């Protein structure tokens, strides 16, 4: 392994923080989309959830559902990790 310079170490720390925060936001986005879909909170603007995400966020149906599925997968994995022995 090679040592990082002080500048490289600082930059690495910034990038790791960005990824950590991005993962939190990614999960939050999935949860928000799921609640909008499941609660029908789109119905004042469009007839379907798919129309809503396209109109409001310019997201395709498949991308919206990928984000919802990702947050569900994360929740499932968290539940499994909580019961695994350390």
C-alpha positions in Angstrom: 0.0 0.0 0.0 1.1 3.5 -0.7 0.8 6.5 1.6 -1.5 9.3 0.6 -0.3 12.9 0.8 -2.0 15.2 3.3 -4.0 16.8 0.4 -5.0 13.4 -0.9 -6.1 12.2 2.6 -8.2 15.4 3.0 -9.8 15.0 -0.4 -10.5 11.3 0.3 -12.3 12.2 3.5 -14.4 14.8 1.6 -15.3 12.2 -1.0 -16.2 9.6 1.5 -18.5 12.0 3.3 -20.2 12.9 0.0 -20.8 9.2 -0.7 -22.1 8.6 2.9 -24.5 11.6 2.7 -25.5 10.6 -0.9 -26.5 7.2 0.3 -28.7 8.6 3.0 -30.4 11.0 0.5 -30.8 8.1 -2.0 -32.7 6.1 0.6 -34.7 9.1 1.7 -35.7 9.8 -1.9 -36.9 6.2 -2.3 -38.9 6.3 0.9 -40.5 9.6 -0.2 -41.4 8.2 -3.6 -42.9 5.1 -2.0 -45.0 7.1 0.4 -46.3 9.4 -2.4 -47.2 6.3 -4.4 -48.7 4.2 -1.6 -50.7 7.1 -0.2 -51.9 8.4 -3.5 -50.4 11.8 -2.9 -50.1 12.4 -6.6 -53.8 12.4 -7.3 -54.2 16.2 -7.1 -51.9 16.6 -10.1 -52.1 13.5 -12.2 -54.1 10.3 -12.5 -51.2 8.0 -11.9 -48.0 7.9 -9.9 -46.1 7.2 -13.2 -47.5 10.4 -14.7 -46.7 12.3 -11.5 -43.0 11.3 -11.3 -42.6 12.1 -15.0 -44.2 15.5 -14.7 -42.8 16.6 -11.4 -39.3 15.1 -11.4 -38.8 14.0 -15.1 -38.2 10.5 -13.9 -39.3 7.5 -15.9 -41.5 4.8 -14.2 -38.6 2.4 -14.1 -36.2 4.9 -12.4 -38.8 5.8 -9.8 -39.5 2.1 -9.0 -35.7 1.4 -8.9 -35.3 4.0 -6.2 -38.3 2.6 -4.3 -37.0 -0.9 -4.6 -33.5 0.2 -3.5 -34.9 1.7 -0.2 -36.9 -1.5 0.4 -33.8 -3.6 -0.2 -31.8 -1.5 2.2 -34.5 -1.9 4.8 -34.6 -5.6 4.3 -30.8 -5.9 4.6 -30.8 -3.7 7.7 -33.3 -6.0 9.3 -31.2 -9.0 8.6 -28.0 -7.4 9.8 -29.7 -6.5 13.1 -30.3 -10.2 13.9 -27.0 -11.5 12.7 -24.4 -12.3 15.5 -21.5 -9.9 15.7 
